Amino acid sequence: MKDYPGSERILRLDQLEVSNKRVFVRVDFNVPLTDDGKVSDDTRIRASLPTIQALIAKGARVICASHLGRPKGKRDEKYTLEPVAARLGELLGTDVIFADNCIGDGIHRQSRDLRPGQVLVLENLRFHEAEEKNEHDFAFKLSQLCDAYVNDAFGTCHRAHASTAGLPSLVKARAAGLLLEKEIAALGTLIHNPPRPLVAILGGAKVSDKAKVIEALLVKSSKVLVGGAMAYTFLRALQCKTGTSRVETEMVGLAGRILERAKTADCKIILPMDHMTGLTFDHPGPAQATENAHIPDGRMGLDIGPRTRALFAKELEGAAAIFWNGPMGVFEKPPFDEGTTFLAKAIAANPAKVKICGGGDSVAAINQAGLESGFTHISTGGGASLEMIEGRTMPGIESLKQDIG
Ligand code: AMP
């Protein structure tokens, strides 16, 4: 974690005294569920297994807490963590106790009754609106459940919620979990001390979502490659024809200014030179490649074209570090997934020392293609990793520092 400012003031998991202690672990168990309430993808549960297993091995009494979905501060059975607790038990190969709330006398008793090595999963934190409002009283009640606190939920560290900000400042014995430590180390290095040259690739839907990330990356990277719908707003700023493609007209001015700023930052912004197009978003019909960067009237850009794919792979050559976030096209709709898959393969095959995927939709593309081992780090937090790169304060990380609270 050494490249993240102040990380020397954050304890690592193995520096925390946990034997026979009740340890509150803020995990990110916000997993997708099927209509009949089963866990359909347990990646996030698996991601926190090393931390939970390390605590069990040291004889901690483990209390896992998470949010799931958006229950808007009320109990909603659709978002119960009960199936998640069951899946965690299967993965750990041990019984996991489920508590039907996260605060209250009964839960307090359950926490006290926990034996070393046992695991308790609390009900959804967001069944209480006090969680997202970071109310002191709620954080205090959570603090009474535990003797030590561990944050392993990188995906929510950009939010100042009770379980990520208020609670840790009330618990002196606190540390980063193994997953969080990995995220801080990988993204901290990317932001503060990347091997150079650094090449960034950004895609996805909107310039408005990623303008700040692009600006932050301009000053660190030698090149920023832009794909996805975002690219059309930039192309419009360069007077290219964009057909019926998704352009954020109110962002064209900003896109033009970013292109100008890149010149003074000595960073090349590289835009697509051709596209795969369809008729409409819902009914694209057969995909057609354009001849150049212009998109004909009545056609919609839905992916990067073959010449752009080759160009982007070439531009990655010689990179020491690569950061990628966001699909190159509408990867949910084949064949418009091909540009994204091509890029994922090009990064996986590239010999760069550091290859980081910043989470979100790009992770799905990497998983689909089975390319996980071609990356040095795949972040579990899309929004969180982008906010960290923007240089914003991460309340969930700050509140772990030993001199806070
Ligand atoms: P984001 O969450 O910003 O990374 O955006 C991901 C979304 O951008 C995905 O749902 C993609 O389908 C969408 N997207 C990528 N390229 C295009 C495109 N050319 N036209 C419309 N949507 C796109």
Residues whose N, C-alpha, C, O or C-beta is under 5 A from the ligand:
A	BS01	AMP	G203 G204 A205 K206 G228 A229 R246 G301 L302 D303 G326 P327 M328 G329 V330 F331 D361
